[in-house]
């Protein structure tokens, strides 16, 4: 058994080492797969992964304000058949960082002082490579550089490396074949397979690397599956060895079982012989007595357990009652102290408290005989809680009012709840002395505000309303003699129903003379006074620059506008007059030119109203690509309408529209752009027959 244990120990150690090795291999494969997946995601985003030392050096240079670019990023493959050879010959030079010549010295300083001492990446001194040129037939011809600096470095590295086949390699000082065999310095060598297969140059490098990653991930997946299967087998083998080890221990414990079995057999035989010699005739009677005594003992034990339980309950009840008595005694003392303290503070309330107590007792007696002091106390506590809550709310509200008073009136009165004498004194002073004076001042301010409201707002708004009506009347008089195609236009202006009451009040207020008392006294009806009061309050309650006040002061908000179209080619059968329609209802049925014309009429009206307040204005109207959907007749009538309103039109139109609009303009210029410059030339339409 000892030899078997030694063999099992050796096998267990071997299996444990194998399982540990498999777990390490599984972690290595998983780490490599995760790294490859991260690299694949970077490649899909267009990010090539360079050696870590090259990346750290580039980040340090960039942080130091130096523009640095990996050499491989500036190259593109011209002849894909030679890419592997070019990648292998360049090797780590692909990761070299190219910097501007004026930043080279600073870059070398950062490189030299870099704390990580990066290796495998270089900083070429391009200023010393000006004479480098690409030699025909060299490996440099299979690559194309994006910048003059990268072309110079490419020529420096590969201009002397000749592309050759295997038979003629020795004809050159430095030559290489497509499959990576190189002859240099009088010796043959095979390029590093990793450098040849791991591409970093050109647009195809990322796609090739992605394919390599996919292949490698497939291999790793297979390896991982095999490792996990082997790991499972090792675990199963370890389990079998553990069971064998346990059985071996059991076998060692049973090694002397045969000898012990003979001894135990002899002892059993001796015991049986002795038992046969014992007289057992009285055993049955003794067994009956023992059973009876056991039953009696169980009955007595039940009674004892019951009595002990009752005793425990009584002791717990005594302890509860004692604690309750102590609690009630404490509450009685506290409430007695509270009553005595309350009566000492408010001695006048003693009679009322006793009356409240007698009232509650009497009501309880009338309702059922036995006095329920707990219910009486509960009602009293609920009443106290309600009064306390209302008292706290009142105190909080009083404190907030005091704070608001100090804040609003820059006062320094105390805000504590028991310090109100100063506030009462201030209130008495205001009521007896200052408030009457303020009432007079408020009345005067009210009259002045009404006067300003009437003189400035009401009169000015009424003036704007009248001017708007007059402007539309004047514009319509001009439109009355102009026909756009088969249509004539006229503006309509109607009071909004919801604004009609305000307009009536404004008209009425504008007719009141300034010496007829206040505006509110001069109005004849309650409805008018209510309308003015509402309007007055809306202005006072909002900021002057608020949307509400802006809407009130904008006379345009009081009207609804439309354009009435008179169709001269269609007569109404009932009246015999031309049919009419409103633009807002038939706009979608109009053609392009018919739909555009009313808008130009509306634009003209808007500018006319705007310029009307300034008689010295030049009355310019600027358009971009105007009249683009209108025919010649509508263009002529529209421009004529602007002229009758004394407007000056400046418009930009495409070339194909110029010949239709130019005859109606006083001056026409053509703007031509050539080589990022604009040239302006005068455009004139010559009479027929003029050369």
C-alpha positions as CSV (number, residue, x, y, z in Angstrom):
1,X,0.0,0.0,0.0
2,X,2.9,2.4,0.6
3,X,4.2,1.9,-2.9
4,X,0.7,2.5,-4.3
5,X,0.4,5.7,-2.2
6,X,3.8,7.0,-3.6
7,X,2.7,6.2,-7.2
8,X,-0.7,8.0,-6.6
9,X,1.2,11.0,-5.2
10,X,3.4,11.2,-8.2
11,X,0.5,10.9,-10.6
12,X,-1.5,13.6,-8.7
13,X,1.5,16.0,-8.9
14,X,1.8,15.3,-12.7
15,X,-1.9,15.9,-13.3
16,X,-1.9,19.1,-11.2
17,X,1.1,20.5,-13.1
18,X,-0.6,19.6,-16.4
19,X,-3.8,21.3,-15.3
20,X,-1.9,24.4,-14.2
21,X,0.0,24.5,-17.5
22,X,-3.3,24.2,-19.4
23,X,-4.9,27.0,-17.4
24,X,-1.9,29.2,-18.2
25,X,-2.2,28.3,-21.9
26,X,-6.0,29.1,-21.8
27,X,-5.3,32.5,-20.3
28,X,-2.6,33.2,-22.9
29,X,-4.9,32.2,-25.8
30,X,-7.8,34.3,-24.4
31,X,-5.5,37.3,-23.9
32,X,-4.2,37.0,-27.5
33,X,-7.7,36.7,-28.9
34,X,-8.9,39.7,-26.9
35,X,-5.9,41.7,-28.2
36,X,-6.6,40.6,-31.8
37,X,-10.2,41.6,-31.5
38,X,-9.3,45.0,-30.2
39,X,-6.8,45.4,-33.0
40,X,-9.5,44.4,-35.5
41,X,-11.9,47.0,-34.2
42,X,-9.2,49.6,-34.5
43,X,-8.5,48.5,-38.1
44,X,-12.2,48.7,-38.9
45,X,-12.1,52.3,-37.7
46,X,-9.1,53.0,-39.9
47,X,-6.5,52.9,-37.0
48,X,-3.3,50.9,-37.8
49,X,-1.6,49.5,-34.6
50,X,2.1,50.3,-34.5
51,X,4.7,49.0,-32.0
52,X,4.2,50.5,-28.5
53,X,7.6,52.2,-28.4
54,X,6.8,54.0,-31.7
55,X,3.4,55.1,-30.4
56,X,4.7,56.4,-27.1
57,X,7.4,58.4,-28.8
58,X,4.9,59.9,-31.3
59,X,2.6,60.9,-28.4
60,X,5.5,62.5,-26.5
61,X,6.5,64.5,-29.6
62,X,2.9,65.6,-30.2
63,X,2.5,66.7,-26.6
64,X,5.7,68.8,-27.1
65,X,4.1,70.6,-30.0
66,X,6.0,68.6,-32.7
67,X,4.2,67.2,-35.7
68,X,5.4,63.7,-36.3
69,X,4.1,61.1,-38.8
70,X,5.0,57.4,-39.1
71,X,6.9,56.7,-42.4
72,X,4.5,53.9,-43.4
73,X,1.5,56.4,-43.2
74,X,3.1,58.5,-46.0
75,X,3.6,55.6,-48.4
76,X,1.4,53.8,-51.0
77,X,2.1,50.6,-52.9
78,X,2.5,51.0,-56.7
79,X,3.4,47.4,-57.5
80,X,1.6,45.0,-55.1
81,X,3.8,42.0,-56.2
82,X,6.8,43.6,-54.5
83,X,5.0,44.8,-51.4
84,X,6.2,41.9,-49.2
85,X,9.8,42.5,-50.2
86,X,9.5,46.2,-49.6
87,X,7.9,45.6,-46.2
88,X,10.7,43.2,-45.3
89,X,13.6,45.4,-46.4
90,X,12.2,48.5,-44.6
91,X,11.4,46.5,-41.5
92,X,11.3,48.7,-38.4
93,X,12.2,51.8,-40.6
94,X,8.4,51.7,-41.5
95,X,7.7,53.1,-38.0
96,X,10.3,55.9,-38.1
97,X,8.8,59.3,-37.3
98,X,9.3,62.1,-39.8
99,X,9.3,65.7,-38.4
100,X,9.9,69.0,-40.0
101,X,13.5,70.1,-40.4
102,X,13.0,73.1,-38.1
103,X,11.6,70.8,-35.4
104,X,14.3,68.1,-35.7
105,X,16.6,69.4,-32.9
106,X,13.7,69.6,-30.4
107,X,12.5,66.1,-31.4
108,X,15.9,64.6,-30.8
109,X,16.0,66.3,-27.4
110,X,12.7,64.8,-26.4
111,X,13.8,61.4,-27.8
112,X,17.0,61.4,-25.8
113,X,15.3,62.4,-22.5
114,X,12.3,60.1,-22.9
115,X,11.9,58.2,-19.6
116,X,10.9,54.9,-21.3
117,X,13.9,54.9,-23.7
118,X,11.8,53.7,-26.7
119,X,13.6,51.5,-29.2
120,X,12.9,50.2,-32.7
121,X,11.8,53.6,-34.0
122,X,14.1,56.3,-35.5
123,X,14.1,60.0,-36.2
124,X,15.7,60.5,-39.7
125,X,17.6,63.7,-40.2
126,X,16.1,64.7,-43.5
127,X,18.2,67.8,-43.9
128,X,21.1,65.6,-44.7
129,X,19.3,63.6,-47.4
130,X,18.7,66.3,-50.0
131,X,20.8,64.5,-52.6
132,X,18.9,61.2,-52.3
133,X,17.1,60.2,-55.6
134,X,15.3,57.1,-56.8
135,X,17.4,54.9,-59.0
136,X,15.6,53.2,-61.9
137,X,15.0,49.5,-61.2
138,X,15.3,50.0,-57.5
139,X,12.9,48.8,-54.8
140,X,12.0,52.4,-54.2
141,X,10.0,52.5,-57.5
142,X,7.4,50.1,-56.1
143,X,6.4,52.6,-53.5
144,X,4.9,56.1,-53.8
145,X,5.6,58.8,-51.1
146,X,3.0,61.5,-50.3
147,X,5.3,64.3,-49.3
148,X,8.7,65.6,-50.5
149,X,10.3,64.6,-47.1
150,X,8.9,61.1,-47.3
151,X,10.1,60.7,-51.0
152,X,13.6,61.9,-49.9
153,X,13.7,59.3,-47.1
154,X,12.3,56.6,-49.4
155,X,15.1,57.2,-51.9
156,X,17.7,57.2,-49.1
157,X,16.6,53.8,-47.9
158,X,15.7,51.9,-51.1
159,X,17.3,53.7,-54.0
160,X,20.3,51.3,-53.9
161,X,18.3,48.1,-53.4
162,X,17.8,46.6,-56.9
163,X,14.8,44.4,-57.8
164,X,16.2,41.2,-59.2
165,X,15.5,37.5,-59.7
166,X,17.5,34.8,-57.9
167,X,19.9,34.1,-60.8
168,X,21.2,37.7,-61.0
169,X,21.3,38.7,-57.4
170,X,25.1,38.6,-57.3
171,X,25.2,41.0,-60.3
172,X,24.4,43.9,-57.9
173,X,25.8,45.2,-54.6
174,X,22.4,45.1,-53.0
175,X,19.5,43.3,-54.5
176,X,16.3,41.5,-53.4
177,X,13.8,39.1,-55.0
178,X,10.0,39.1,-54.7
179,X,10.1,36.1,-52.3
180,X,12.4,37.9,-49.8
181,X,15.9,36.6,-50.7
182,X,18.5,39.4,-50.4
183,X,22.1,39.7,-51.4
184,X,23.9,42.5,-49.6
185,X,27.4,43.1,-48.2
186,X,28.6,40.1,-50.2
187,X,26.2,37.7,-48.5
188,X,22.8,36.1,-49.0
189,X,20.1,36.4,-46.3
190,X,16.4,35.7,-46.0
191,X,14.2,38.7,-45.0
192,X,12.3,38.4,-41.7
193,X,9.1,36.5,-42.5
194,X,7.2,38.5,-39.8
195,X,8.2,41.8,-41.4
196,X,7.3,40.5,-44.9
197,X,3.9,39.2,-43.9
198,X,2.9,41.9,-41.5
199,X,2.1,44.8,-43.8
200,X,1.9,48.4,-42.7
201,X,2.1,50.3,-46.0
202,X,-0.8,51.3,-48.3
203,X,-4.5,51.0,-48.2
204,X,-4.4,47.2,-48.6
205,X,-2.3,46.8,-45.4
206,X,-5.4,47.1,-43.1
207,X,-7.5,44.7,-45.2
208,X,-4.6,42.2,-45.2
209,X,-4.1,42.5,-41.5
210,X,-7.8,42.0,-40.9
211,X,-7.7,38.8,-42.9
212,X,-4.7,37.7,-40.9
213,X,-6.5,38.4,-37.7
214,X,-9.5,36.4,-38.8
215,X,-7.3,33.4,-39.7
216,X,-5.4,33.7,-36.5
217,X,-8.6,33.9,-34.5
218,X,-9.8,30.8,-36.1
219,X,-6.6,29.0,-35.2
220,X,-6.8,30.3,-31.6
221,X,-10.5,29.3,-31.3
222,X,-9.5,25.7,-32.3
223,X,-6.5,25.8,-29.9
224,X,-8.7,27.1,-27.1
225,X,-11.3,24.4,-27.7
226,X,-8.6,21.7,-27.5
227,X,-7.0,23.3,-24.4
228,X,-10.4,23.4,-22.6
229,X,-11.1,19.8,-23.6
230,X,-7.6,18.8,-22.3
231,X,-8.3,20.8,-19.1
232,X,-11.6,18.9,-18.7
233,X,-9.8,15.6,-19.1
234,X,-7.2,16.7,-16.5
235,X,-9.9,17.6,-14.1
236,X,-11.6,14.3,-14.6
237,X,-8.3,12.5,-14.1
238,X,-7.6,14.5,-10.9
239,X,-11.1,13.5,-9.6
240,X,-10.3,9.8,-10.3
241,X,-7.0,10.1,-8.5
242,X,-8.7,11.8,-5.5
243,X,-11.2,8.9,-5.3
244,X,-8.4,6.3,-5.5
245,X,-6.5,8.2,-2.8
246,X,-9.6,8.1,-0.5
247,X,-10.1,4.3,-1.2
248,X,-6.4,3.7,-0.4
249,X,-6.8,5.4,3.0
250,X,-9.8,3.2,3.7
251,X,-7.8,0.1,2.7
252,X,-5.0,1.1,5.1
253,X,-7.5,1.4,7.9
254,X,-8.8,-2.1,7.2
255,X,-5.4,-3.8,6.8
256,X,-5.7,-5.5,10.3
257,X,-9.4,-6.3,10.0
258,X,-8.9,-10.1,9.7
259,X,-7.0,-10.3,13.0
260,X,-9.5,-8.1,14.8
261,X,-12.4,-10.2,13.4
262,X,-11.2,-13.4,15.1
263,X,-10.8,-11.5,18.5
264,X,-14.3,-10.0,18.3
265,X,-15.8,-13.4,17.4
266,X,-14.3,-14.9,20.5
267,X,-15.6,-12.1,22.7
268,X,-19.1,-12.5,21.3
269,X,-19.1,-16.2,22.0
270,X,-17.9,-15.6,25.6
271,X,-20.7,-13.0,26.1
272,X,-23.3,-15.4,24.8
273,X,-22.1,-18.0,27.2
274,X,-22.3,-15.7,30.2
275,X,-25.8,-14.4,29.2
276,X,-27.1,-18.1,29.1
277,X,-26.1,-18.5,32.8
278,X,-28.1,-15.5,34.0
279,X,-31.6,-16.1,35.7
280,X,-34.1,-13.8,33.8
281,X,-37.4,-15.0,35.5
282,X,-37.9,-11.7,37.4
283,X,-37.0,-9.5,34.4
284,X,-40.5,-9.3,33.0
285,X,-42.1,-8.1,36.3
286,X,-39.3,-5.5,36.6
287,X,-39.9,-4.3,33.1
288,X,-43.6,-3.8,33.8
289,X,-42.8,-1.8,36.9
290,X,-40.3,0.3,35.0
291,X,-42.9,1.0,32.3
292,X,-45.5,2.1,34.9
293,X,-43.0,4.4,36.7
294,X,-41.9,5.9,33.3
295,X,-45.6,6.7,32.5
296,X,-46.0,8.4,36.0
297,X,-42.8,10.3,35.5
298,X,-43.9,11.6,32.1
299,X,-47.3,12.7,33.6
300,X,-45.5,14.5,36.5
301,X,-43.1,16.2,34.0
302,X,-46.0,17.5,31.9
303,X,-47.6,19.0,35.0
304,X,-44.3,20.5,36.1
305,X,-43.8,22.0,32.6
306,X,-47.3,23.4,32.6
307,X,-46.8,25.0,36.0
308,X,-43.4,26.4,35.0
309,X,-45.0,27.9,31.9
310,X,-47.7,29.6,33.9
311,X,-45.2,30.8,36.4
312,X,-43.1,32.3,33.6
313,X,-46.2,34.1,32.1
314,X,-47.1,35.5,35.5
315,X,-43.6,36.7,36.2
316,X,-43.5,38.4,32.7
317,X,-46.9,39.9,33.4
318,X,-45.6,41.3,36.8
319,X,-42.5,42.8,35.1
320,X,-44.7,44.4,32.4
321,X,-47.1,45.8,34.9
322,X,-44.2,47.1,37.0
323,X,-42.7,48.8,34.0
324,X,-46.1,50.2,33.0
325,X,-46.7,51.5,36.5
326,X,-43.3,53.2,36.4
327,X,-44.0,54.7,33.0
328,X,-47.5,55.9,34.0
329,X,-46.1,57.4,37.2
330,X,-43.5,59.2,35.2
331,X,-46.1,60.4,32.7
332,X,-48.3,61.5,35.6
333,X,-45.5,63.5,37.1
334,X,-44.5,65.1,33.8
335,X,-48.1,66.0,33.0
336,X,-48.7,67.3,36.5
337,X,-45.6,69.5,36.1
338,X,-46.8,70.6,32.7
339,X,-50.2,71.5,34.1
340,X,-48.7,73.4,37.0
341,X,-46.3,75.2,34.6
342,X,-49.1,76.1,32.3
343,X,-51.3,77.4,35.1
344,X,-48.3,79.4,36.5
345,X,-47.8,81.0,33.0
346,X,-51.5,81.4,32.3
347,X,-53.3,81.6,35.6
348,X,-56.4,83.0,33.9
349,X,-56.9,79.8,32.0
350,X,-57.3,77.6,35.2
351,X,-61.0,78.0,35.4
352,X,-61.5,77.3,31.7
353,X,-59.4,74.2,32.0
354,X,-61.4,72.9,34.9
355,X,-64.6,73.7,33.0
356,X,-63.3,71.8,30.0
357,X,-62.5,68.8,32.2
358,X,-65.9,68.8,33.9
359,X,-67.6,69.1,30.4
360,X,-65.7,66.0,29.1
361,X,-66.5,64.0,32.3
362,X,-70.2,65.0,32.2
363,X,-70.5,64.0,28.5
364,X,-68.9,60.6,29.1
365,X,-71.2,60.0,32.1
366,X,-74.2,60.8,30.0
367,X,-73.1,58.6,27.1
368,X,-72.6,55.3,29.0
369,X,-71.8,55.4,32.6
370,X,-68.1,54.2,32.9
371,X,-65.6,57.0,32.4
372,X,-63.1,56.3,29.6
373,X,-60.2,58.4,30.6
374,X,-58.1,57.1,27.8
375,X,-60.6,58.3,25.2
376,X,-60.9,61.7,27.0
377,X,-57.1,62.0,27.0
378,X,-56.9,60.9,23.4
379,X,-59.3,63.6,22.3
380,X,-57.4,66.2,24.3
381,X,-54.1,65.1,22.8
382,X,-55.6,65.3,19.2
383,X,-57.0,68.7,20.0
384,X,-53.6,69.8,21.4
385,X,-51.8,68.4,18.3
386,X,-54.2,70.3,16.0
387,X,-53.8,73.6,17.9
388,X,-50.0,73.0,18.0
389,X,-49.8,72.5,14.3
390,X,-51.9,75.6,13.5
391,X,-49.8,77.5,16.0
392,X,-46.5,76.4,14.4
393,X,-47.9,77.2,10.9
394,X,-49.0,80.7,12.1
395,X,-45.6,81.3,13.7
396,X,-43.8,80.2,10.5
397,X,-46.1,82.4,8.3
398,X,-45.5,85.3,10.7
399,X,-41.8,84.8,10.5
400,X,-41.9,84.7,6.7
401,X,-44.0,87.9,6.6
402,X,-41.5,89.6,8.9
403,X,-38.6,88.5,6.6
404,X,-40.5,89.6,3.5
405,X,-41.2,93.0,5.1
406,X,-37.6,93.5,5.9
407,X,-36.5,92.4,2.4
408,X,-39.1,94.5,0.5
409,X,-38.7,97.7,2.6
410,X,-35.0,97.4,3.6
411,X,-36.1,97.3,7.3
412,X,-34.1,95.8,10.1
413,X,-37.0,94.7,12.4
414,X,-36.5,91.5,14.5
415,X,-38.0,88.4,13.0
416,X,-38.2,86.2,16.1
417,X,-41.8,85.0,16.9
418,X,-41.9,86.6,20.3
419,X,-40.6,90.0,19.1
420,X,-43.6,91.7,17.4
421,X,-43.8,95.0,19.4
422,X,-41.7,96.8,16.8
423,X,-44.0,95.6,14.0
424,X,-47.1,96.7,15.9
425,X,-45.6,100.1,16.5
426,X,-44.7,100.4,12.8
427,X,-48.3,99.3,11.8
428,X,-49.8,101.9,14.2
429,X,-47.5,104.6,12.8
430,X,-48.5,103.7,9.2
431,X,-52.2,103.6,10.0
432,X,-52.3,106.9,11.8
433,X,-49.7,109.0,10.0
434,X,-48.1,107.7,6.8
435,X,-51.0,105.7,5.2
436,X,-53.3,108.7,4.7
437,X,-50.4,110.5,3.0
438,X,-49.7,107.4,0.8
439,X,-53.4,107.2,-0.1
440,X,-53.2,110.7,-1.5
441,X,-50.0,110.0,-3.4
442,X,-51.5,106.8,-4.8
443,X,-54.5,108.6,-6.0
444,X,-52.3,111.3,-7.7
445,X,-50.0,108.6,-9.2
446,X,-53.2,106.8,-10.4
447,X,-54.5,109.9,-12.1
448,X,-51.0,110.6,-13.6
449,X,-50.8,107.0,-14.9
450,X,-54.3,107.3,-16.4
451,X,-53.3,110.6,-18.1
452,X,-50.1,109.1,-19.5
453,X,-52.1,105.9,-20.5
454,X,-54.6,108.1,-22.4
455,X,-52.1,110.6,-23.9
456,X,-49.4,108.3,-24.9
457,X,-50.6,104.7,-25.3
458,X,-54.3,105.3,-26.2
459,X,-53.7,108.3,-28.5
460,X,-50.7,106.8,-30.2
461,X,-52.3,103.4,-30.7
462,X,-55.4,105.1,-32.1
463,X,-53.2,107.1,-34.4
464,X,-51.5,103.9,-35.7
465,X,-54.8,102.3,-36.3
466,X,-56.1,105.3,-38.3
467,X,-52.8,105.4,-40.3
468,X,-53.1,101.7,-41.1
469,X,-56.6,102.2,-42.5
470,X,-55.4,105.3,-44.4
471,X,-52.4,103.4,-45.8
472,X,-54.6,100.5,-47.1
473,X,-57.0,103.0,-48.6
474,X,-54.2,104.7,-50.4
475,X,-52.7,101.5,-51.6
476,X,-56.1,100.2,-52.8
477,X,-56.6,103.4,-54.7
478,X,-53.4,102.6,-56.6
479,X,-54.3,98.9,-57.1
480,X,-57.7,99.9,-58.4
481,X,-56.2,101.0,-61.7
482,X,-53.7,98.2,-62.1
483,X,-54.7,94.8,-63.5
484,X,-52.4,91.8,-63.1
485,X,-53.2,89.5,-66.0
486,X,-57.0,89.0,-65.6
487,X,-56.9,89.8,-61.9
488,X,-57.2,93.0,-59.8
489,X,-56.2,93.1,-56.1
490,X,-57.3,95.0,-53.1
491,X,-56.3,94.7,-49.4
492,X,-59.0,94.0,-46.8
493,X,-58.6,94.9,-43.1
494,X,-61.1,93.8,-40.4
495,X,-61.1,94.1,-36.7
496,X,-60.5,90.9,-34.8
497,X,-63.6,89.9,-32.8
498,X,-61.7,89.4,-29.6
499,X,-60.1,92.9,-30.0
500,X,-63.2,94.8,-30.9
501,X,-64.0,95.8,-27.3
502,X,-60.4,97.2,-26.9
503,X,-60.6,99.1,-30.2
504,X,-64.0,100.7,-29.2
505,X,-62.5,101.8,-25.9
506,X,-59.4,103.2,-27.6
507,X,-61.6,105.2,-30.0
508,X,-63.8,106.4,-27.2
509,X,-60.8,107.3,-25.0
510,X,-59.0,109.1,-27.8
511,X,-62.1,111.5,-28.2
512,X,-62.0,112.4,-24.4
513,X,-60.5,115.8,-23.8
514,X,-57.7,116.0,-21.2
515,X,-59.7,118.4,-19.0
516,X,-62.7,116.1,-18.5
517,X,-61.4,114.4,-15.4
518,X,-59.8,110.9,-15.3
519,X,-60.2,108.4,-18.1
520,X,-62.3,106.1,-15.9
521,X,-64.6,108.9,-14.9
522,X,-65.1,110.0,-18.5
523,X,-66.2,106.6,-19.8
524,X,-69.9,106.3,-19.9
525,X,-70.5,102.5,-19.4
526,X,-69.4,99.9,-16.9
527,X,-68.3,97.6,-19.8
528,X,-66.0,100.3,-21.1
529,X,-64.5,101.0,-17.7
530,X,-64.0,97.3,-17.1
531,X,-62.3,96.9,-20.4
532,X,-60.0,99.8,-19.7
533,X,-59.3,98.6,-16.2
534,X,-58.4,95.1,-17.5
535,X,-56.1,96.6,-20.2
536,X,-54.6,99.0,-17.7
537,X,-53.8,96.1,-15.3
538,X,-52.3,93.9,-18.0
539,X,-49.8,96.6,-18.8
540,X,-49.0,97.3,-15.1
541,X,-48.6,93.6,-14.2
542,X,-46.1,92.8,-17.0
543,X,-42.7,94.1,-17.9
544,X,-42.5,96.7,-20.7
545,X,-40.5,94.3,-22.8
546,X,-42.7,91.3,-22.2
547,X,-44.6,89.5,-25.0
548,X,-47.9,90.5,-23.4
549,X,-47.2,94.2,-23.5
550,X,-45.7,93.9,-27.0
551,X,-48.9,92.3,-28.2
552,X,-51.1,95.1,-26.6
553,X,-49.0,97.9,-28.1
554,X,-48.7,96.3,-31.6
555,X,-51.7,97.8,-33.6
556,X,-51.3,95.1,-36.2
557,X,-52.5,92.5,-33.7
558,X,-55.9,94.1,-33.6
559,X,-56.8,93.3,-37.3
560,X,-57.2,90.4,-39.7
561,X,-55.7,91.0,-43.2
562,X,-56.5,89.4,-46.6
563,X,-56.3,90.2,-50.3
564,X,-59.5,90.4,-52.3
565,X,-59.0,89.2,-55.9
566,X,-61.4,90.5,-58.6
567,X,-61.5,88.2,-61.6
568,X,-62.2,90.4,-64.6
569,X,-62.7,87.5,-67.0
570,X,-65.6,86.0,-65.0
571,X,-68.9,87.8,-64.2
572,X,-71.3,86.9,-61.4
573,X,-74.6,85.8,-63.0
574,X,-76.7,87.5,-60.3
575,X,-75.0,90.9,-60.0
576,X,-73.3,91.1,-63.4
577,X,-70.1,92.2,-61.7
578,X,-66.7,90.5,-61.8
579,X,-66.5,87.6,-59.4
580,X,-64.4,88.0,-56.3
581,X,-62.5,85.6,-54.0
582,X,-60.2,85.9,-51.0
583,X,-56.6,85.0,-51.4
584,X,-56.5,83.0,-48.2
585,X,-59.2,80.6,-49.6
586,X,-58.0,80.1,-53.2
587,X,-54.2,80.3,-52.8
588,X,-53.7,76.6,-53.4
589,X,-55.7,76.7,-56.6
590,X,-53.5,79.4,-58.2
591,X,-50.6,78.8,-60.7
592,X,-47.0,79.9,-59.9
593,X,-47.3,83.4,-61.2
594,X,-50.8,83.9,-60.0
595,X,-49.8,82.8,-56.5
596,X,-46.6,85.0,-56.4
597,X,-48.3,88.3,-57.5
598,X,-50.3,88.9,-54.3
599,X,-47.2,88.3,-52.2
600,X,-45.3,91.0,-54.1
601,X,-48.3,93.3,-53.7
602,X,-48.2,92.6,-49.9
603,X,-44.4,93.2,-49.8
604,X,-44.9,96.5,-51.5
605,X,-47.6,97.5,-49.0
606,X,-45.4,96.6,-46.1
607,X,-42.5,98.7,-47.4
608,X,-44.8,101.5,-48.2
609,X,-46.2,101.5,-44.6
610,X,-42.6,101.2,-43.2
611,X,-41.2,104.1,-45.2
612,X,-44.2,106.3,-44.7
613,X,-42.9,107.5,-41.3
614,X,-39.7,108.8,-42.9
615,X,-40.2,111.2,-45.9
616,X,-36.4,111.3,-46.5
617,X,-36.0,107.6,-46.9
618,X,-34.6,106.3,-50.2
619,X,-37.3,103.6,-50.2
620,X,-35.1,100.7,-51.3
621,X,-36.5,97.2,-51.8
622,X,-34.1,94.3,-52.3
623,X,-35.1,91.0,-53.9
624,X,-33.2,87.8,-54.7
625,X,-34.4,85.9,-57.8
626,X,-37.6,88.0,-57.9
627,X,-40.5,87.3,-60.3
628,X,-39.1,83.9,-61.2
629,X,-42.5,82.3,-61.8
630,X,-44.3,85.4,-63.3
631,X,-45.0,86.1,-66.9
632,X,-43.9,89.4,-68.7
633,X,-47.3,91.1,-68.1
634,X,-47.3,90.4,-64.4
635,X,-43.7,91.5,-64.0
636,X,-44.4,94.8,-65.8
637,X,-47.5,95.5,-63.7
638,X,-45.8,94.6,-60.4
639,X,-42.8,96.8,-61.1
640,X,-45.1,99.6,-62.2
641,X,-47.0,99.2,-58.9
642,X,-43.7,99.6,-56.9
643,X,-42.9,102.7,-58.9
644,X,-46.3,104.3,-58.2
645,X,-45.6,103.7,-54.5
646,X,-42.2,105.5,-55.1
647,X,-40.2,102.4,-54.4
648,X,-36.7,101.7,-55.8
649,X,-36.2,98.0,-56.6
650,X,-32.8,96.2,-56.6
651,X,-33.0,92.6,-57.5
652,X,-30.7,89.7,-58.5
653,X,-32.1,87.4,-61.2
654,X,-30.7,84.4,-63.0
655,X,-29.4,84.9,-66.5
656,X,-32.4,83.2,-68.2
657,X,-34.8,85.8,-66.6
658,X,-32.7,88.9,-67.3
659,X,-34.0,89.6,-70.8
660,X,-37.6,89.6,-69.5
661,X,-36.9,91.9,-66.5
662,X,-34.2,94.2,-68.0
663,X,-36.6,96.3,-70.1
664,X,-38.5,97.4,-67.0
665,X,-35.4,98.4,-65.0
666,X,-33.5,101.7,-65.2
667,X,-30.0,100.1,-64.9
668,X,-28.9,96.4,-65.5
669,X,-25.5,95.0,-64.7
670,X,-24.2,91.5,-65.4
671,X,-21.9,89.9,-62.7
672,X,-19.5,87.2,-64.0
673,X,-17.2,85.2,-61.8
674,X,-13.9,83.9,-63.2
675,X,-11.0,82.4,-61.4
676,X,-12.5,83.3,-58.0
677,X,-13.0,86.9,-59.0
678,X,-16.2,88.8,-59.8
679,X,-16.5,91.2,-62.8
680,X,-19.3,93.7,-63.2
681,X,-20.4,94.8,-66.7
682,X,-23.3,97.0,-67.8
683,X,-26.0,95.2,-69.7
684,X,-28.0,97.1,-72.4
685,X,-30.6,95.8,-74.9
686,X,-29.7,97.4,-78.3
687,X,-32.5,98.3,-80.7
688,X,-33.0,95.9,-83.6
689,X,-30.6,96.5,-86.5
690,X,-28.0,98.1,-84.3
691,X,-24.5,96.5,-84.6
